[in-house]
Amino acid sequence: MASIWFQGLPDVQMLSEMGKGNMGEWLDIQFTAIGENYIKASMPVDHRTKQPFGLLHGGASVVLAETLGSVASALVVDMQQYMCVGMEVNANHVRSARSGRVEATCTPIHLGATSHVWDIRIHDEQHKLLCVSRLTVAVIKRKA
């Protein structure tokens, strides 16, 4: 399979730099792997990402999912000409976590000229599925 990334296979360190100074940094989202058609990142289950009952907050899972899908879309297009913005995100929370780190894997469902759709699956450290999310991203031509 050919790589989906516009400028070839990106470096994980470069992805981590994209997360500096924004919500990704606050939640300690760490990019962990990238392949020809997927990107992975992890996030802690701690005081920043738990809800009052001590479980991973569903909203934190959605932030992880949207972060991966948004970064993936940006890497698929020529960022000098286009920007990618989220249009719709949904999530099915099938299990929760109380501690450790969760890891998300993002793969494309559709990569069109004006929209992208991503499948993001979040697992715990025992590889149990916690959340299935889908993100739709608009690809918008940058204004001069």
N, C-alpha and C positions, 0 to 999 in steps of 0.2 A: 504494500500500500504506500502511495506517495504521501508525503507530509502535507498537512493542511495549513501549515504556518507560512505566512506571507514571506518572511525573511529567513526561512529555514528553521530548524529546530532551535528554539531559544534556550538560553542558559537559565537554570533554576535560580542562580544568584541574581540575575537581571530581573527575574519575576519578583523576587523579594524586595528589590529596590523600588518597584512600582507600588508596593504597599506602604512605603514610608510616609508618615505624616497624614494618614487617613484612618478610617475605621479598621482596616486590616491590621495596622500596627497596634491600635488600641486593644483589639481582640487577640493579638498574637497569632494571626493567621500566617502560617509558614508554608510556602510552596515546597513540595517534597519531590516531585517527579514530573517529567514531561516526556511524552513519546510522540510518535508520528501523528496520532489523532486523539490524544488525551492529555489532560493536565490534572495534577493532584495537589492537594494542600491539606494541612491539618490545623486544628484549633483546639485549645485546651478546654476542658470542662472545669471551670473554676468560678470565682466570685464575679467575674465579668460576664460569664455566659450562662449562669444558672438562673432559674426562676426562684421565687420564694420558697418552694417546697424542696429545693435542693437538686432538681433535675435540670438537664440541659434545656435551655429556653428554646422554644420553637423558632422564635425570631432570630436567635443567634445562628441556628441552622440555616435559616433563609439568608442571612448575611453571608455566611460561608458559601452557600450555593450561588448567590448573585455575584459575589466577588470572583469566583472561579469562572462563571459564564461570561462575565463582563471582560475579564482579562483575556480569556480565550478568544472572544470576538475581536478584541483590539489586535490580537496577534495574527488573526486571519486576514485582516485588511491592510491596506497601505495607510498607516496612521497619519501620513502627511496630507492625504486627500479625504479621509473619512474618519468619523468618530462613531462609536457604538454606544447606544443608550438603552437601558432596560425598558421594555414595554409591559411585560407581564411576568410574574413569577408565581409559582404555586408550589406547595409542599405537602406531602403526606407523611406525617410523623407516625411511624409504625412501632417504635420502641424508643426508650430514652436511655440516657447515661447519667451517672452521678459523679464520675471522676475520670481522670486520665485525659487522653486526647482522642478526638474523632478525626477521621480522614475522609475527605471527599474526592471523588473521581468524576471528572467532567468530560463528556464525549458529545460530539455533534449528532443531532438528529437531522438538521437541515442547515445548509450553508448557502443561502441565496444572495443575490446582488443587493437586496434591500432589507433582508431580515435573516437572522440566525435563530435556531432553536437548539437548546442544549439540554442534555440529560445529566443530572448531577445526583450521585448516590453517596450517601454519608454512612459510614460504618464505624463501629467502636473498635477498641483494641483487640477484641476477640473476633473481629470480622463479621459481627452481626449487623444486619441492615437496620439503621435507625430512621433514615429519611430518604424519600425519593422526591426530587424536585425537578421542575422544568422551567427554564428561563427562555423567554423570547426577547430578542434584542433587535432594535432598529439600527440599520446602517445608514448614516446620514452624511451626505457630502458636506465637507467643511466649506464655510464661506471665506472668500478671499479677504 
